[in-house]
Amino acid sequence: MAKKGEKMSQETKDRISKTNFKGGFIDKNGHRILRIEGEYIPEHRMIWIRHNKIPIPKGFIVHHRDMNTLNNNIDNLLLLPREIHGQLHCPKGSMVGANQHRRT
């Protein structure tokens, strides 16, 4: 898991260069959270939205293919229905991590 204060990659800096970036942090699930124009947004969601030029549809999650929550390369991000995403992280019959991903 990432440590608080981890430096951003140059790719991330380039992707947010046109925004009013004011800092961020790593949340309890290991996602990098950015503060842009006074609002907090998970970096992987922002990258997916900017790349695809559409909002994330209701009921969908941006999933990290390699399960590395700091690898926010667009090739590593996959839009999945919430139910399918839950099955990947919470095998049938298991309640571990069931509430880990909530829509922000």
Backbone as XML, in Angstrom:
<?xml version="1.0"?>
<chain id="A" units="angstrom">
  <residue number="1" name="MET">
    <atom name="N" x="0.844" y="-1.176" z="0.000"/>
    <atom name="CA" x="0.000" y="0.000" z="0.000"/>
    <atom name="C" x="0.890" y="1.240" z="0.000"/>
  </residue>
  <residue number="2" name="ALA">
    <atom name="N" x="0.406" y="2.270" z="-0.613"/>
    <atom name="CA" x="1.162" y="3.510" z="-0.722"/>
    <atom name="C" x="1.271" y="4.220" z="0.619"/>
  </residue>
  <residue number="3" name="LYS">
    <atom name="N" x="2.329" y="4.970" z="0.730"/>
    <atom name="CA" x="2.518" y="5.760" z="1.942"/>
    <atom name="C" x="2.085" y="7.193" z="1.685"/>
  </residue>
  <residue number="4" name="LYS">
    <atom name="N" x="1.534" y="7.806" z="2.694"/>
    <atom name="CA" x="1.115" y="9.195" z="2.590"/>
    <atom name="C" x="2.313" y="10.051" z="2.196"/>
  </residue>
  <residue number="5" name="GLY">
    <atom name="N" x="2.089" y="10.959" z="1.280"/>
    <atom name="CA" x="3.157" y="11.832" z="0.844"/>
    <atom name="C" x="3.928" y="11.310" z="-0.350"/>
  </residue>
  <residue number="6" name="GLU">
    <atom name="N" x="3.530" y="10.163" z="-0.906"/>
    <atom name="CA" x="4.219" y="9.614" z="-2.066"/>
    <atom name="C" x="4.150" y="10.616" z="-3.217"/>
  </residue>
  <residue number="7" name="LYS">
    <atom name="N" x="5.246" y="10.754" z="-3.962"/>
    <atom name="CA" x="5.302" y="11.719" z="-5.053"/>
    <atom name="C" x="4.476" y="11.260" z="-6.248"/>
  </residue>
  <residue number="8" name="MET">
    <atom name="N" x="3.926" y="12.229" z="-6.963"/>
    <atom name="CA" x="3.159" y="11.940" z="-8.175"/>
    <atom name="C" x="4.107" y="11.688" z="-9.333"/>
  </residue>
  <residue number="9" name="SER">
    <atom name="N" x="3.668" y="10.843" z="-10.252"/>
    <atom name="CA" x="4.457" y="10.594" z="-11.457"/>
    <atom name="C" x="4.368" y="11.809" z="-12.375"/>
  </residue>
  <residue number="10" name="GLN">
    <atom name="N" x="5.303" y="11.916" z="-13.303"/>
    <atom name="CA" x="5.268" y="13.013" z="-14.273"/>
    <atom name="C" x="4.006" y="12.908" z="-15.127"/>
  </residue>
  <residue number="11" name="GLU">
    <atom name="N" x="3.580" y="11.676" z="-15.436"/>
    <atom name="CA" x="2.355" y="11.485" z="-16.214"/>
    <atom name="C" x="1.158" y="12.106" z="-15.502"/>
  </residue>
  <residue number="12" name="THR">
    <atom name="N" x="1.067" y="11.877" z="-14.205"/>
    <atom name="CA" x="-0.033" y="12.454" z="-13.436"/>
    <atom name="C" x="0.055" y="13.969" z="-13.436"/>
  </residue>
  <residue number="13" name="LYS">
    <atom name="N" x="1.251" y="14.502" z="-13.232"/>
    <atom name="CA" x="1.422" y="15.953" z="-13.244"/>
    <atom name="C" x="0.997" y="16.539" z="-14.580"/>
  </residue>
  <residue number="14" name="ASP">
    <atom name="N" x="1.359" y="15.863" z="-15.673"/>
    <atom name="CA" x="0.976" y="16.335" z="-17.005"/>
    <atom name="C" x="-0.533" y="16.309" z="-17.186"/>
  </residue>
  <residue number="15" name="ARG">
    <atom name="N" x="-1.186" y="15.268" z="-16.678"/>
    <atom name="CA" x="-2.636" y="15.125" z="-16.846"/>
    <atom name="C" x="-3.425" y="16.189" z="-16.093"/>
  </residue>
  <residue number="16" name="ILE">
    <atom name="N" x="-2.887" y="16.671" z="-15.001"/>
    <atom name="CA" x="-3.634" y="17.657" z="-14.221"/>
    <atom name="C" x="-3.102" y="19.075" z="-14.420"/>
  </residue>
  <residue number="17" name="SER">
    <atom name="N" x="-2.165" y="19.226" z="-15.352"/>
    <atom name="CA" x="-1.525" y="20.530" z="-15.527"/>
    <atom name="C" x="-2.503" y="21.628" z="-15.930"/>
  </residue>
  <residue number="18" name="LYS">
    <atom name="N" x="-3.611" y="21.275" z="-16.539"/>
    <atom name="CA" x="-4.585" y="22.277" z="-16.967"/>
    <atom name="C" x="-5.653" y="22.526" z="-15.920"/>
  </residue>
  <residue number="19" name="THR">
    <atom name="N" x="-5.491" y="21.979" z="-14.736"/>
    <atom name="CA" x="-6.466" y="22.171" z="-13.671"/>
    <atom name="C" x="-5.867" y="23.053" z="-12.587"/>
  </residue>
  <residue number="20" name="ASN">
    <atom name="N" x="-6.669" y="23.409" z="-11.638"/>
    <atom name="CA" x="-6.226" y="24.190" z="-10.501"/>
    <atom name="C" x="-5.898" y="23.226" z="-9.351"/>
  </residue>
  <residue number="21" name="PHE">
    <atom name="N" x="-4.833" y="22.442" z="-9.505"/>
    <atom name="CA" x="-4.443" y="21.425" z="-8.533"/>
    <atom name="C" x="-3.949" y="22.069" z="-7.250"/>
  </residue>
  <residue number="22" name="LYS">
    <atom name="N" x="-4.491" y="21.618" z="-6.119"/>
    <atom name="CA" x="-4.115" y="22.184" z="-4.825"/>
    <atom name="C" x="-3.614" y="21.136" z="-3.847"/>
  </residue>
  <residue number="23" name="GLY">
    <atom name="N" x="-3.169" y="19.981" z="-4.316"/>
    <atom name="CA" x="-2.647" y="18.959" z="-3.423"/>
    <atom name="C" x="-3.574" y="17.760" z="-3.318"/>
  </residue>
  <residue number="24" name="GLY">
    <atom name="N" x="-3.170" y="16.786" z="-2.531"/>
    <atom name="CA" x="-3.977" y="15.592" z="-2.376"/>
    <atom name="C" x="-3.373" y="14.668" z="-1.338"/>
  </residue>
  <residue number="25" name="PHE">
    <atom name="N" x="-3.900" y="13.444" z="-1.307"/>
    <atom name="CA" x="-3.469" y="12.467" z="-0.310"/>
    <atom name="C" x="-3.824" y="11.069" z="-0.789"/>
  </residue>
  <residue number="26" name="ILE">
    <atom name="N" x="-3.341" y="10.060" z="-0.078"/>
    <atom name="CA" x="-3.685" y="8.666" z="-0.338"/>
    <atom name="C" x="-4.753" y="8.283" z="0.670"/>
  </residue>
  <residue number="27" name="ASP">
    <atom name="N" x="-5.914" y="7.774" z="0.200"/>
    <atom name="CA" x="-6.993" y="7.415" z="1.122"/>
    <atom name="C" x="-6.756" y="6.036" z="1.746"/>
  </residue>
  <residue number="28" name="LYS">
    <atom name="N" x="-7.671" y="5.611" z="2.620"/>
    <atom name="CA" x="-7.492" y="4.356" z="3.362"/>
    <atom name="C" x="-7.509" y="3.126" z="2.463"/>
  </residue>
  <residue number="29" name="ASN">
    <atom name="N" x="-8.051" y="3.243" z="1.241"/>
    <atom name="CA" x="-8.062" y="2.127" z="0.297"/>
    <atom name="C" x="-6.882" y="2.169" z="-0.665"/>
  </residue>
  <residue number="30" name="GLY">
    <atom name="N" x="-5.995" y="3.131" z="-0.483"/>
    <atom name="CA" x="-4.800" y="3.226" z="-1.315"/>
    <atom name="C" x="-4.989" y="4.014" z="-2.595"/>
  </residue>
  <residue number="31" name="HIS">
    <atom name="N" x="-6.112" y="4.705" z="-2.751"/>
    <atom name="CA" x="-6.347" y="5.535" z="-3.937"/>
    <atom name="C" x="-5.783" y="6.934" z="-3.716"/>
  </residue>
  <residue number="32" name="ARG">
    <atom name="N" x="-5.147" y="7.482" z="-4.754"/>
    <atom name="CA" x="-4.662" y="8.853" z="-4.682"/>
    <atom name="C" x="-5.860" y="9.773" z="-4.888"/>
  </residue>
  <residue number="33" name="ILE">
    <atom name="N" x="-6.069" y="10.689" z="-3.951"/>
    <atom name="CA" x="-7.169" y="11.639" z="-4.012"/>
    <atom name="C" x="-6.574" y="13.021" z="-4.277"/>
  </residue>
  <residue number="34" name="LEU">
    <atom name="N" x="-7.076" y="13.694" z="-5.290"/>
    <atom name="CA" x="-6.580" y="15.008" z="-5.664"/>
    <atom name="C" x="-7.548" y="16.090" z="-5.226"/>
  </residue>
  <residue number="35" name="ARG">
    <atom name="N" x="-7.016" y="17.246" z="-4.902"/>
    <atom name="CA" x="-7.857" y="18.404" z="-4.606"/>
    <atom name="C" x="-7.717" y="19.357" z="-5.776"/>
  </residue>
  <residue number="36" name="ILE">
    <atom name="N" x="-8.803" y="19.532" z="-6.503"/>
    <atom name="CA" x="-8.807" y="20.369" z="-7.693"/>
    <atom name="C" x="-9.961" y="21.351" z="-7.577"/>
  </residue>
  <residue number="37" name="GLU">
    <atom name="N" x="-9.615" y="22.630" z="-7.650"/>
    <atom name="CA" x="-10.615" y="23.694" z="-7.563"/>
    <atom name="C" x="-11.521" y="23.518" z="-6.353"/>
  </residue>
  <residue number="38" name="GLY">
    <atom name="N" x="-10.918" y="23.164" z="-5.220"/>
    <atom name="CA" x="-11.645" y="23.055" z="-3.964"/>
    <atom name="C" x="-12.406" y="21.759" z="-3.748"/>
  </residue>
  <residue number="39" name="GLU">
    <atom name="N" x="-12.370" y="20.849" z="-4.713"/>
    <atom name="CA" x="-13.075" y="19.575" z="-4.570"/>
    <atom name="C" x="-12.081" y="18.430" z="-4.607"/>
  </residue>
  <residue number="40" name="TYR">
    <atom name="N" x="-12.422" y="17.353" z="-3.887"/>
    <atom name="CA" x="-11.585" y="16.151" z="-3.874"/>
    <atom name="C" x="-12.152" y="15.145" z="-4.862"/>
  </residue>
  <residue number="41" name="ILE">
    <atom name="N" x="-11.258" y="14.561" z="-5.676"/>
    <atom name="CA" x="-11.676" y="13.556" z="-6.652"/>
    <atom name="C" x="-10.602" y="12.476" z="-6.725"/>
  </residue>
  <residue number="42" name="PRO">
    <atom name="N" x="-11.016" y="11.194" z="-6.741"/>
    <atom name="CA" x="-10.031" y="10.131" z="-6.914"/>
    <atom name="C" x="-9.334" y="10.282" z="-8.278"/>
  </residue>
  <residue number="43" name="GLU">
    <atom name="N" x="-8.017" y="10.208" z="-8.255"/>
    <atom name="CA" x="-7.230" y="10.423" z="-9.464"/>
    <atom name="C" x="-7.652" y="9.495" z="-10.594"/>
  </residue>
  <residue number="44" name="HIS">
    <atom name="N" x="-7.897" y="8.220" z="-10.304"/>
    <atom name="CA" x="-8.227" y="7.275" z="-11.367"/>
    <atom name="C" x="-9.543" y="7.639" z="-12.042"/>
  </residue>
  <residue number="45" name="ARG">
    <atom name="N" x="-10.497" y="8.175" z="-11.298"/>
    <atom name="CA" x="-11.779" y="8.598" z="-11.879"/>
    <atom name="C" x="-11.575" y="9.817" z="-12.778"/>
  </residue>
  <residue number="46" name="MET">
    <atom name="N" x="-10.754" y="10.780" z="-12.313"/>
    <atom name="CA" x="-10.493" y="11.969" z="-13.106"/>
    <atom name="C" x="-9.809" y="11.605" z="-14.423"/>
  </residue>
  <residue number="47" name="ILE">
    <atom name="N" x="-8.827" y="10.715" z="-14.361"/>
    <atom name="CA" x="-8.109" y="10.310" z="-15.566"/>
    <atom name="C" x="-9.055" y="9.610" z="-16.534"/>
  </residue>
  <residue number="48" name="TRP">
    <atom name="N" x="-9.916" y="8.711" z="-16.039"/>
    <atom name="CA" x="-10.856" y="8.003" z="-16.912"/>
    <atom name="C" x="-11.820" y="8.994" z="-17.571"/>
  </residue>
  <residue number="49" name="ILE">
    <atom name="N" x="-12.350" y="9.924" z="-16.793"/>
    <atom name="CA" x="-13.302" y="10.918" z="-17.325"/>
    <atom name="C" x="-12.629" y="11.794" z="-18.382"/>
  </residue>
  <residue number="50" name="ARG">
    <atom name="N" x="-11.439" y="12.277" z="-18.103"/>
    <atom name="CA" x="-10.744" y="13.138" z="-19.075"/>
    <atom name="C" x="-10.404" y="12.388" z="-20.354"/>
  </residue>
  <residue number="51" name="HIS">
    <atom name="N" x="-10.004" y="11.143" z="-20.228"/>
    <atom name="CA" x="-9.645" y="10.357" z="-21.407"/>
    <atom name="C" x="-10.871" y="10.045" z="-22.273"/>
  </residue>
  <residue number="52" name="ASN">
    <atom name="N" x="-11.964" y="9.660" z="-21.642"/>
    <atom name="CA" x="-13.162" y="9.236" z="-22.369"/>
    <atom name="C" x="-14.126" y="10.380" z="-22.676"/>
  </residue>
  <residue number="53" name="LYS">
    <atom name="N" x="-13.904" y="11.520" z="-22.045"/>
    <atom name="CA" x="-14.700" y="12.726" z="-22.282"/>
    <atom name="C" x="-16.190" y="12.549" z="-22.002"/>
  </residue>
  <residue number="54" name="ILE">
    <atom name="N" x="-16.501" y="11.664" z="-21.065"/>
    <atom name="CA" x="-17.887" y="11.467" z="-20.603"/>
    <atom name="C" x="-17.847" y="11.200" z="-19.105"/>
  </residue>
  <residue number="55" name="PRO">
    <atom name="N" x="-18.920" y="11.518" z="-18.391"/>
    <atom name="CA" x="-18.950" y="11.189" z="-16.959"/>
    <atom name="C" x="-19.066" y="9.682" z="-16.748"/>
  </residue>
  <residue number="56" name="ILE">
    <atom name="N" x="-18.681" y="9.236" z="-15.578"/>
    <atom name="CA" x="-18.833" y="7.823" z="-15.224"/>
    <atom name="C" x="-20.320" y="7.572" z="-14.988"/>
  </residue>
  <residue number="57" name="PRO">
    <atom name="N" x="-20.909" y="6.622" z="-15.727"/>
    <atom name="CA" x="-22.343" y="6.363" z="-15.569"/>
    <atom name="C" x="-22.676" y="5.859" z="-14.158"/>
  </residue>
  <residue number="58" name="LYS">
    <atom name="N" x="-23.875" y="6.188" z="-13.705"/>
    <atom name="CA" x="-24.345" y="5.727" z="-12.405"/>
    <atom name="C" x="-24.320" y="4.198" z="-12.375"/>
  </residue>
  <residue number="59" name="GLY">
    <atom name="N" x="-23.834" y="3.648" z="-11.266"/>
    <atom name="CA" x="-23.780" y="2.195" z="-11.114"/>
    <atom name="C" x="-22.518" y="1.559" z="-11.656"/>
  </residue>
  <residue number="60" name="PHE">
    <atom name="N" x="-21.543" y="2.381" z="-12.084"/>
    <atom name="CA" x="-20.295" y="1.861" z="-12.629"/>
    <atom name="C" x="-19.114" y="2.305" z="-11.770"/>
  </residue>
  <residue number="61" name="ILE">
    <atom name="N" x="-18.042" y="1.526" z="-11.823"/>
    <atom name="CA" x="-16.817" y="1.748" z="-11.048"/>
    <atom name="C" x="-15.633" y="1.731" z="-12.009"/>
  </residue>
  <residue number="62" name="VAL">
    <atom name="N" x="-14.651" y="2.596" z="-11.769"/>
    <atom name="CA" x="-13.394" y="2.544" z="-12.520"/>
    <atom name="C" x="-12.473" y="1.598" z="-11.755"/>
  </residue>
  <residue number="63" name="HIS">
    <atom name="N" x="-12.159" y="0.471" z="-12.388"/>
    <atom name="CA" x="-11.375" y="-0.613" z="-11.776"/>
    <atom name="C" x="-9.928" y="-0.560" z="-12.254"/>
  </residue>
  <residue number="64" name="HIS">
    <atom name="N" x="-8.992" y="-0.880" z="-11.364"/>
    <atom name="CA" x="-7.571" y="-1.012" z="-11.709"/>
    <atom name="C" x="-7.331" y="-2.466" z="-12.118"/>
  </residue>
  <residue number="65" name="ARG">
    <atom name="N" x="-7.031" y="-2.703" z="-13.375"/>
    <atom name="CA" x="-6.840" y="-4.070" z="-13.900"/>
    <atom name="C" x="-5.785" y="-4.852" z="-13.113"/>
  </residue>
  <residue number="66" name="ASP">
    <atom name="N" x="-4.671" y="-4.186" z="-12.780"/>
    <atom name="CA" x="-3.585" y="-4.895" z="-12.093"/>
    <atom name="C" x="-3.715" y="-4.851" z="-10.572"/>
  </residue>
  <residue number="67" name="MET">
    <atom name="N" x="-4.846" y="-4.301" z="-10.075"/>
    <atom name="CA" x="-5.155" y="-4.198" z="-8.644"/>
    <atom name="C" x="-4.228" y="-3.238" z="-7.896"/>
  </residue>
  <residue number="68" name="ASN">
    <atom name="N" x="-3.368" y="-2.519" z="-8.616"/>
    <atom name="CA" x="-2.493" y="-1.517" z="-8.014"/>
    <atom name="C" x="-3.227" y="-0.186" z="-8.067"/>
  </residue>
  <residue number="69" name="THR">
    <atom name="N" x="-3.720" y="0.278" z="-6.922"/>
    <atom name="CA" x="-4.553" y="1.475" z="-6.881"/>
    <atom name="C" x="-3.795" y="2.764" z="-7.217"/>
  </residue>
  <residue number="70" name="LEU">
    <atom name="N" x="-2.484" y="2.692" z="-7.319"/>
    <atom name="CA" x="-1.708" y="3.875" z="-7.706"/>
    <atom name="C" x="-1.301" y="3.843" z="-9.172"/>
  </residue>
  <residue number="71" name="ASN">
    <atom name="N" x="-1.576" y="2.748" z="-9.862"/>
    <atom name="CA" x="-1.276" y="2.673" z="-11.295"/>
    <atom name="C" x="-2.486" y="3.221" z="-12.051"/>
  </residue>
  <residue number="72" name="ASN">
    <atom name="N" x="-2.501" y="4.521" z="-12.256"/>
    <atom name="CA" x="-3.629" y="5.179" z="-12.895"/>
    <atom name="C" x="-3.407" y="5.453" z="-14.371"/>
  </residue>
  <residue number="73" name="ASN">
    <atom name="N" x="-2.540" y="4.651" z="-14.988"/>
    <atom name="CA" x="-2.370" y="4.714" z="-16.435"/>
    <atom name="C" x="-3.695" y="4.325" z="-17.072"/>
  </residue>
  <residue number="74" name="ILE">
    <atom name="N" x="-4.125" y="5.035" z="-18.100"/>
    <atom name="CA" x="-5.430" y="4.778" z="-18.705"/>
    <atom name="C" x="-5.559" y="3.329" z="-19.188"/>
  </residue>
  <residue number="75" name="ASP">
    <atom name="N" x="-4.470" y="2.708" z="-19.601"/>
    <atom name="CA" x="-4.517" y="1.307" z="-20.052"/>
    <atom name="C" x="-4.800" y="0.349" z="-18.902"/>
  </residue>
  <residue number="76" name="ASN">
    <atom name="N" x="-4.637" y="0.822" z="-17.666"/>
    <atom name="CA" x="-4.889" y="-0.005" z="-16.489"/>
    <atom name="C" x="-6.288" y="0.217" z="-15.905"/>
  </residue>
  <residue number="77" name="LEU">
    <atom name="N" x="-7.022" y="1.171" z="-16.451"/>
    <atom name="CA" x="-8.340" y="1.512" z="-15.916"/>
    <atom name="C" x="-9.442" y="0.918" z="-16.776"/>
  </residue>
  <residue number="78" name="LEU">
    <atom name="N" x="-10.404" y="0.300" z="-16.130"/>
    <atom name="CA" x="-11.503" y="-0.379" z="-16.819"/>
    <atom name="C" x="-12.810" y="-0.017" z="-16.144"/>
  </residue>
  <residue number="79" name="LEU">
    <atom name="N" x="-13.797" y="0.407" z="-16.924"/>
    <atom name="CA" x="-15.112" y="0.734" z="-16.385"/>
    <atom name="C" x="-15.927" y="-0.549" z="-16.275"/>
  </residue>
  <residue number="80" name="LEU">
    <atom name="N" x="-16.409" y="-0.827" z="-15.061"/>
    <atom name="CA" x="-17.177" y="-2.047" z="-14.808"/>
    <atom name="C" x="-18.472" y="-1.718" z="-14.084"/>
  </residue>
  <residue number="81" name="PRO">
    <atom name="N" x="-19.539" y="-2.507" z="-14.334"/>
    <atom name="CA" x="-20.737" y="-2.366" z="-13.507"/>
    <atom name="C" x="-20.374" y="-2.688" z="-12.055"/>
  </residue>
  <residue number="82" name="ARG">
    <atom name="N" x="-20.994" y="-2.006" z="-11.126"/>
    <atom name="CA" x="-20.701" y="-2.176" z="-9.702"/>
    <atom name="C" x="-20.757" y="-3.647" z="-9.282"/>
  </residue>
  <residue number="83" name="GLU">
    <atom name="N" x="-21.754" y="-4.397" z="-9.784"/>
    <atom name="CA" x="-21.907" y="-5.806" z="-9.381"/>
    <atom name="C" x="-20.698" y="-6.645" z="-9.813"/>
  </residue>
  <residue number="84" name="ILE">
    <atom name="N" x="-20.253" y="-6.444" z="-11.046"/>
    <atom name="CA" x="-19.093" y="-7.202" z="-11.562"/>
    <atom name="C" x="-17.841" y="-6.816" z="-10.775"/>
  </residue>
  <residue number="85" name="HIS">
    <atom name="N" x="-17.672" y="-5.530" z="-10.537"/>
    <atom name="CA" x="-16.517" y="-5.060" z="-9.773"/>
    <atom name="C" x="-16.506" y="-5.685" z="-8.381"/>
  </residue>
  <residue number="86" name="GLY">
    <atom name="N" x="-17.663" y="-5.732" z="-7.750"/>
    <atom name="CA" x="-17.766" y="-6.337" z="-6.424"/>
    <atom name="C" x="-17.374" y="-7.803" z="-6.431"/>
  </residue>
  <residue number="87" name="GLN">
    <atom name="N" x="-17.741" y="-8.520" z="-7.494"/>
    <atom name="CA" x="-17.405" y="-9.945" z="-7.591"/>
    <atom name="C" x="-15.898" y="-10.148" z="-7.710"/>
  </residue>
  <residue number="88" name="LEU">
    <atom name="N" x="-15.207" y="-9.213" z="-8.363"/>
    <atom name="CA" x="-13.753" y="-9.321" z="-8.494"/>
    <atom name="C" x="-13.052" y="-9.159" z="-7.143"/>
  </residue>
  <residue number="89" name="HIS">
    <atom name="N" x="-13.572" y="-8.254" z="-6.324"/>
    <atom name="CA" x="-12.938" y="-7.952" z="-5.044"/>
    <atom name="C" x="-13.503" y="-8.759" z="-3.883"/>
  </residue>
  <residue number="90" name="CYS">
    <atom name="N" x="-14.692" y="-9.286" z="-4.053"/>
    <atom name="CA" x="-15.370" y="-9.980" z="-2.969"/>
    <atom name="C" x="-15.958" y="-11.279" z="-3.518"/>
  </residue>
  <residue number="91" name="PRO">
    <atom name="N" x="-15.179" y="-12.363" z="-3.521"/>
    <atom name="CA" x="-15.676" y="-13.629" z="-4.070"/>
    <atom name="C" x="-16.991" y="-14.057" z="-3.423"/>
  </residue>
  <residue number="92" name="LYS">
    <atom name="N" x="-17.771" y="-14.805" z="-4.167"/>
    <atom name="CA" x="-19.084" y="-15.266" z="-3.707"/>
    <atom name="C" x="-19.000" y="-15.876" z="-2.309"/>
  </residue>
  <residue number="93" name="GLY">
    <atom name="N" x="-19.884" y="-15.402" z="-1.437"/>
    <atom name="CA" x="-19.932" y="-15.916" z="-0.073"/>
    <atom name="C" x="-19.034" y="-15.192" z="0.901"/>
  </residue>
  <residue number="94" name="SER">
    <atom name="N" x="-18.170" y="-14.324" z="0.400"/>
    <atom name="CA" x="-17.256" y="-13.586" z="1.264"/>
    <atom name="C" x="-17.781" y="-12.174" z="1.480"/>
  </residue>
  <residue number="95" name="MET">
    <atom name="N" x="-17.651" y="-11.670" z="2.690"/>
    <atom name="CA" x="-18.063" y="-10.299" z="2.967"/>
    <atom name="C" x="-16.851" y="-9.382" z="3.101"/>
  </residue>
  <residue number="96" name="VAL">
    <atom name="N" x="-15.648" y="-9.920" z="2.914"/>
    <atom name="CA" x="-14.440" y="-9.123" z="3.034"/>
    <atom name="C" x="-14.428" y="-8.071" z="1.942"/>
  </residue>
  <residue number="97" name="GLY">
    <atom name="N" x="-14.291" y="-6.829" z="2.319"/>
    <atom name="CA" x="-14.212" y="-5.738" z="1.361"/>
    <atom name="C" x="-15.527" y="-5.361" z="0.717"/>
  </residue>
  <residue number="98" name="ALA">
    <atom name="N" x="-16.641" y="-5.877" z="1.208"/>
    <atom name="CA" x="-17.940" y="-5.627" z="0.573"/>
    <atom name="C" x="-18.290" y="-4.153" z="0.521"/>
  </residue>
  <residue number="99" name="ASN">
    <atom name="N" x="-17.876" y="-3.388" z="1.504"/>
    <atom name="CA" x="-18.195" y="-1.957" z="1.530"/>
    <atom name="C" x="-16.994" y="-1.089" z="1.187"/>
  </residue>
  <residue number="100" name="GLN">
    <atom name="N" x="-15.946" y="-1.691" z="0.637"/>
    <atom name="CA" x="-14.717" y="-0.959" z="0.384"/>
    <atom name="C" x="-14.898" y="0.146" z="-0.649"/>
  </residue>
  <residue number="101" name="HIS">
    <atom name="N" x="-15.650" y="-0.111" z="-1.707"/>
    <atom name="CA" x="-15.764" y="0.867" z="-2.791"/>
    <atom name="C" x="-17.155" y="1.481" z="-2.777"/>
  </residue>
  <residue number="102" name="ARG">
    <atom name="N" x="-17.197" y="2.726" z="-2.429"/>
    <atom name="CA" x="-18.456" y="3.469" z="-2.443"/>
    <atom name="C" x="-18.319" y="4.639" z="-3.378"/>
  </residue>
  <residue number="103" name="ARG">
    <atom name="N" x="-19.391" y="4.992" z="-4.022"/>
    <atom name="CA" x="-19.371" y="6.110" z="-4.958"/>
    <atom name="C" x="-19.115" y="7.405" z="-4.207"/>
  </residue>
  <residue number="104" name="THR">
    <atom name="N" x="-18.182" y="8.208" z="-4.733"/>
    <atom name="CA" x="-17.854" y="9.485" z="-4.095"/>
    <atom name="C" x="-18.506" y="10.614" z="-4.832"/>
  </residue>
</chain>
